[in-house]
Amino acid sequence: MFKVSHNCPIQMRLKAEIMNIYHLDYIETPRLRIRPVQIGDEKELNQAINRSLPMLQRWMPWAKDPSLQTTREFIQDGVLDWQSGEADEFPMVVIHKEDNKIISASGFNDLNDVSKPYFEMGYWIDSGYQGQGLITELVIGLTRYTLEALQATRVQIRMQAENTKSVAVAQRCGFTLEAKLKNYCLDCESGLPADSLLFACCDSARLPALEVKWFQSEKQYKVRVENKDITDKSFKLSLPILQTKRLKLMPPDSRDAQAFQSAVLASVNELGPWFLWAKANMTLEQAQQHINNRIVSAHDIYAHDHLFLCVWAHGQNDLLGEVSCKILDWGVSLVQIHFWFDTRYTGQGYAIEAVAEVVRFAFIKLNAKRVEVNIPTQNDKSLGLIKRLGFNHEGTLQNHAKNFMTNEVMSSELFSLTELADYF
């Protein structure tokens, strides 16, 4: 079992570099123990939630249903995430050491990117423990663990702009305000789109002094989870075909693998820095697996959060590129656009035509309240495309991107639209 703290000697820091979040046992601060969720946490966590409902229901959409069954499902899903070894979410409970009580759930949500890596945290606390600096202690502990033990490039926090207490926590912990995000969430009282603030910390030296220790096992823990009943949605919708004067944007098909491989191999020097899967040695079998993974979401778009469209020119058999919508939040209809194109077809306006059509689809068919794009600062072509489409620049995100060819960590530029611009 490894134990590391922020003031440990150099030889212990070397161990921190090989730590794996899936092997985490717990993080410890002077007053708190923070650990992955476990079966059996549901009753005590639910009691903390119900003691804090006025505060939680003001800012947290999930607090609309504070039932024990909902908390039980959260715990079960969280345990499965930790067991999977490949999940995006890392939910944790926060235990007050002196009282030996669960007083919060925190951790890292599904907006993490472990390929960079960077993590996004959320937090709240039992109302009976407010005003004691415990949330600040929690945020420092999680941030120090992430930046030092996991060698993450950044930790970020988002909250509704009017949530002044959460804003104050981020500021006390040394986080930097990077962007104001238009229409990023729905206000829990009015139900109307509201703005959020994005804070980030990329250097643990910015954190206030606090003794933080973390412990991990050699092997990933296993906990038996009872089978859950999964209710199928009664309404399913397949991803439609989109068309422009020159292009067809088609849901992926199993016959697309060879064209996908050809486009990637022809463009790997330009795609490789920005897409981890874009390799010069991509085989046809690997291309087929990529396509197969994309096909699943096309058959039931409301059951998935990443929708892919292959771009073809009318009357041609070459794949020109791909545009995707990542649904960050179906409740708000918050959509993030990603795209790549075969460099053999650049300069003909195909990329801007295809991306513009997907943006229209997001606003008109997915009822998006916000469409956003993150572009690495050095990706000049993609930046130029987004600017020509009239996206608004909201901020520069430090250590948010990575060149997968050189392993250089860099900033990315955040752009958004909250309504269709004149271009469309």
N, C-alpha and C positions, 0 to 999 in steps of 0.2 A: 504494500500500500504506500503510495506516494503522499507526502505532505509538503506543501509549498506555501510560503507567505511572501508578501511584497518586499520584505527586507531580508530575504534568504540569501545565502552565499552563492557564488557563481556556479559551483557544481550542482546545486539544487535547481538553479534556473535552467540548466541544460536538460534536466528531467522534464521541466515544464514544457519544453518544446515538443515532446513526444506524447503529451497528454491527449486523450481522446474524450470528447464530451460524452460519448455513449458509455464510458467507464466511470463517470462521475459518481461518487458516493455522496458527498456533501461538501458544501462551502460553509465556512464558519467565520463569523465576525464576533466582536466582544459580546454581543447580546443575542445574536441570531444564528440559527442553523438553517441552511437553504439546501434542499435536496430534491431529487426527482420524485414525482408523485408515486404513490404506492396504493395498492388495493387496501382499503381500510381507512384511508384519509377522508372519505366522502362525508361522513357524519360531522366530524369536527370542522371541516372546511365549510360545510353548508351552514353550520351554526354561526361561523364568523361572517359569512355572506349576509345572513338574515339579520344579524346585529347591526349591519352597516348599510341597509337597503336605501335610505334616503340619499346618501352620498353616491352609492354605486349606480342607482337607477338614474341619477342626473347625468352621468357621463358614460356608463358602460351599457351598450345595447344588450349584452348577454344577461344582464341582471333583471330583465323583464320577467324571467321565469326562475325564481329562486328555489325551486323545488329540490328535494333530496334526489329525485330520480335524475334531474338534469345534472346535478353535481356528480352523481355516480357515473353517468355517461362520460362526463369530462375526465374523470379519473381513469376510467377504463380506456378511453381513447388515448390519454396521455401515456399510460403504461405501455400500450401497444406501440406508440411512437418511439419510446425509449428502447423497446426491444428490437425494433425493426433494423436499427443500424443505418437507416437511410432516410429517416423522416426529416421534415423541415421544422417541426415544432418541438420545443423542449420545455414542457410545463413543469413547474416546481412548486412545492409548498414552502412556506416560511414559518419556522418554529421559534417562538420566544423561549430561549433556553431556561431562564429562571422559572417561568410558569409552566414550561413543557406543554405549550398549547400552539396549535396552528392558528396563525393570525393573518395569513395572507396566502394568495397564490400569485406567482410571478413566473419568471423564466423568459424564454425567447419564443417569439411567435413565428408564423409561417412566412414572414417577409425576410427571413434570414437568407443568406446565400453562402453556404459552406464552401463553395468553390473559390471564394475570394481569399479568406472567409470574412464575412461581417455578420453581425447579429443585431436584432431589434428586440428590445425588452418592453414589457408593460408592467404596471405595478398598481397596487391599492393596498389598504390596510384596514383591519378591524377597527371600527370607530372608537372602541374602548382603548386603543393604543395610539391614537393620534396625538400629535403635539409633543412626542418624546424623541423625535429625530430618528425613528426606526426606519422610515422609508428611505431617508438619506443614507443610512447605514446599509440598507439592502441594495440600493443602486450602486453605491461604491463597491460593495462586495462582489456583486455580479459583474460589474464593469472591469474591476481589477482581475478577476478570474479569467474573463474573456480575452482581455488584451495581453495578459502575461502568460497564463497557462495554455490557452488555445492559440496564442500568437495571432489573434484576429487583427484585421486592419482597422476596424472601426466598430463602435457600438452606437446604435441610434435609438432615439425615443421620439414617438409622435404623440401629440395630445391635441384636443380641441383648443383653439386659441383662447377661448374664454375660461378654460380650466386653470385658473391662476395658481392654485395650490400645486398642481403637477408641474406647471411651468417653473415655479419657485424651486421645486426639488431638483429639476434638471440644471438650473442655474447654480444652485448651491453645490452641486457635484462637479462643477467645472465643465459642463457640456456647452458647446457653442451652437447658437441658433444659425442654421444654414438656409432655411427656406420657409416661406409661408405658403401652404398648399391650398389652393382654391378648391372649394366644394369637395373636400377630401372625406367628409363624414356626414352623417345625419345627426342633427341635434336631437337628443333624446326627449326633450320637452316639446319642441315645435314640429319635429319630423322633417324640417327643412334642411337643405344642404348647408353645411357649415365649414369654415376653414380650419385647418390644422397647422401646427407648428412642428418643424423637424429639427431636433437637436442631435448633435453627434459628439463623440469623444474618440479621438484617434491615438491618444498618448496618455498612458497611466500616470505620467508625471503631473498631469493637470488635475488629478483627483486629490481631494483632501486626504490628509494622513489618516490611516486606519489600519489596524492589524487585521489581515485577511489570510485565512488558511484554506487550502482545498485538499481533498482526499479522493483518490481514485483506486479502484480495484484493478487487479491484473486482468480479470475477465468481466465481461458485461453481465450484470445481474439478470436473473430471470424471475418473473412472477407470473403465476398462473392467473389467467383472466377468464371469467365465465363467458360463455358464448352470448352474444347480443343478438337480439332480433333486429334485422335491418328492414325497414319498411320502404319498398320501392315507391318512387314518385309516380303518381298516376298519369302525369303529363310529361311526355318526352318530346324534345324538338331536335331534329338533326341540323347540322351546320349547312346552311344553304350555299348554292353557287352564286358568286357575285360576278358581274360583268361590266366592263367599260367598253369604249369603242374599239380598243385594241386588245384587251386582255380578258381572260377568264381566271377567276380566283376559285379554285376547286378544293373541296375537302380532300385530304390525302386518300390515295387508293393503293392497294397492295402492288399494283403494277408500276408504281412510280419509282421503285427503288433504284433502278439503273439510271434513270434520268437524274435522280437526287444525287447519286454517287458521282456522276459525271460533272454536275454543276459544282459540287463541293471540291472535287479534285482540281478542276480548272481554276478555282478561286481561292485555294487554300492559303495562299500567301496573304490575302486580304482578310479572309474569314478567321484564320487561325488565331490571331491575337485576341479576338473578341468572343469566340465560341469554343468552349472546351472540347466539344465533340468534333470539330472540324480538323481532321488529321490528314496528313499527306498519305498515310497508309490505310485510309478507310477502305474496307473490303465491301463487296456487294452484300455479304451477310450482315455486316454492321449497318449499312444503309437500309437494308430491309427491316432491321430491328427498329431503327429510328422511325421509319414510316409506320410500322405496326403500332408503335407506341402512340403515334399521333392519330391513327385511325380511331382508336377507342373513344376519344372525347368527341369526335365528329358525329357520333350516333346519338349522343345525349348531352347536349351542351350545358344544360342546367345542372348536371351531375358532375361537372368537371370545371377546373379553373384555368385551363390553358387550351386554347382553340387555335388550330393551325390551318392556314390556307396556302395551297401551292399556286404559284403564279405561272400562267401559260399565255403565250400570244396566240390569238386566233389563227388557226391553220398551221401551227408549228408544233413539233413534238419535243422541243427542248424545254426543260424546266428553267424558268427565268429567275426564280427566287422563291422566297417564302415570307409571309407576313403572319404574325400571330397576335392574338389578344389574350393577355393574362388577366383574369378577373381577380382583382385584389380584394374586392368585397361585393358580393351580389346584393347585399342589403342597400348599399349606396349606388350600386352599379358603377363601380370604380374600375376603370380599364387601363391596363398598361400595354403599349404596343411594342413589339419587337419585329425586326425584319433583317433579311440579308438577301443579296442578289448576286447572280453569276456575273463576274467581272467581264465576261465576253460580250455582255449586252449593256454595259454602262454607256452613258452618254445619249441614250435614246428616249429618256423620260419615262421608262417603264416603272422605275422604283417609285417616283413621286406619284404616278398615276395609281399604282397599286395601294400604296400606303394611304392615299387620300380616300380611296374607296373603302378601305377597312375602317378608317376613322368615321366615315359616313355611316357605315354599318353599326359601329359601336354606339353612336348617338341615336340613330333612328330605330334600329331593331333591338339593340340591347338596352336602350333607354339610359345610356351613360350620362352621369352628371359631371364626369371628369374623365378625360383621356390624357394619360401622361406618357412620357418617354424619358428614359435615362440613357445618355450617350457619353461614352468615355471622352474626356477632354481632347485626346489626340486623334479621335476618329473624325477627321475634317469632313469627309464626304457625307456621313450621316448627319453631322451637325448642320451642314449646308442644306440638306433636304428638309430637315425639321424646321429650320428658319424660314425657308421658302413657303412652307405650308402654313405659316403664321402662328406657330406655337409660341407661347409666352415663356420666357426664361424665368424660373422661380429661384434658382440658387445653384451654387457649386458644392457638391458633396465630396468632402475630403476622403481619400482612401476608399472610395466606393467601387472602383473598377480595377481590373487586373489584365495585363497583357499576358495571355497564356503561353506565348512563345518565349518571352524574355523573363517572365515572372515579375515584371515591374508593376508595382502598385501605383495607382494614379487616381486622380479625381474624375468625377463624372458630372455632367451638366443635366439638371432637371428642368424639363419643359412640360407645359400642360395646356390643354384647351378645356374650357368649361361650356363652350357652345361652338357650333360650327362657324368657322371664320369665313371671311369673304371668298377665300380661295375655293371653298367647297360649294 
